[in-house]
Amino acid sequence: IMATDIERLASFEAAHYDQYEYYNLREYPCHAGGKGRTKREIELNTNRHCPAGHERKIAEKLHNSELKRRRTKSASS
């Protein structure tokens, strides 16, 4: 986009947009992925990268192996 296009768009917005248009542009997404949620709600409830890795998977594996160990001990006794 050229600088004149941006200036033209800015002058169009200033002339034709009011507070409600700006609210709708800021709050509501243009796609159906949010299922009616606002952009802010989507950002708050998204999966974020965890630098420590797959903590949930590791914890679940350890929990399941502990349960399995207890079951085999009680079955063999």
C-alpha positions as CSV (number, residue, x, y, z in Angstrom):
1,I,0.0,0.0,0.0
2,M,1.3,3.4,-1.0
3,A,1.5,6.3,1.4
4,T,-1.2,8.1,-0.5
5,D,-3.5,5.0,-0.1
6,I,-2.9,5.1,3.7
7,E,-3.6,8.8,3.9
8,R,-6.8,8.3,1.8
9,L,-7.9,5.4,4.1
10,A,-7.2,7.5,7.2
11,S,-9.2,10.5,5.8
12,F,-12.0,8.1,4.9
13,E,-12.1,6.7,8.4
14,A,-12.0,10.1,10.0
15,A,-14.9,11.2,7.8
16,H,-17.1,8.1,8.0
17,Y,-16.3,6.1,11.2
18,D,-17.8,6.9,14.6
19,Q,-17.1,5.3,18.0
20,Y,-19.2,2.3,17.2
21,E,-17.3,1.3,14.1
22,Y,-14.1,1.6,16.0
23,Y,-15.5,-0.5,18.8
24,N,-16.6,-3.2,16.3
25,L,-13.3,-3.2,14.5
26,R,-11.4,-3.6,17.8
27,E,-13.7,-6.1,19.5
28,Y,-15.1,-8.5,17.0
29,P,-13.0,-10.7,14.7
30,C,-13.5,-11.0,11.0
31,H,-13.5,-14.8,11.0
32,A,-15.7,-17.5,12.6
33,G,-13.0,-19.2,14.6
34,G,-14.0,-17.4,17.8
35,K,-17.6,-18.7,17.8
36,G,-19.0,-15.4,18.9
37,R,-16.2,-14.4,21.3
38,T,-14.5,-11.0,21.1
39,K,-10.9,-10.6,20.1
40,R,-10.0,-9.9,23.7
41,E,-11.7,-13.2,24.9
42,I,-9.9,-15.2,22.2
43,E,-6.5,-13.7,23.3
44,L,-7.1,-14.5,26.9
45,N,-8.2,-18.1,26.3
46,T,-5.7,-19.2,23.7
47,N,-3.0,-21.8,24.0
48,R,0.3,-20.2,24.8
49,H,3.8,-21.6,24.2
50,C,5.2,-23.2,27.4
51,P,9.0,-22.9,27.4
52,A,9.3,-25.9,29.8
53,G,7.8,-28.2,27.2
54,H,5.0,-30.7,27.5
55,E,4.5,-30.5,31.2
56,R,0.9,-31.7,31.1
57,K,1.8,-34.8,29.1
58,I,4.8,-35.7,31.3
59,A,2.7,-35.3,34.5
60,E,-0.1,-37.4,33.0
61,K,2.4,-40.2,32.1
62,L,3.9,-40.2,35.6
63,H,0.4,-40.3,37.1
64,N,-0.7,-43.2,34.9
65,S,2.5,-45.2,35.5
66,E,2.0,-44.7,39.3
67,L,-1.6,-46.0,39.0
68,K,-0.5,-48.9,36.9
69,R,2.2,-49.8,39.4
70,R,-0.3,-49.7,42.2
71,R,-2.7,-52.0,40.3
72,T,0.0,-54.6,39.5
73,K,1.1,-54.6,43.2
74,S,-2.4,-55.1,44.5
75,A,-3.1,-57.8,41.9
76,S,0.0,-59.8,42.7
77,S,-0.4,-59.6,46.5
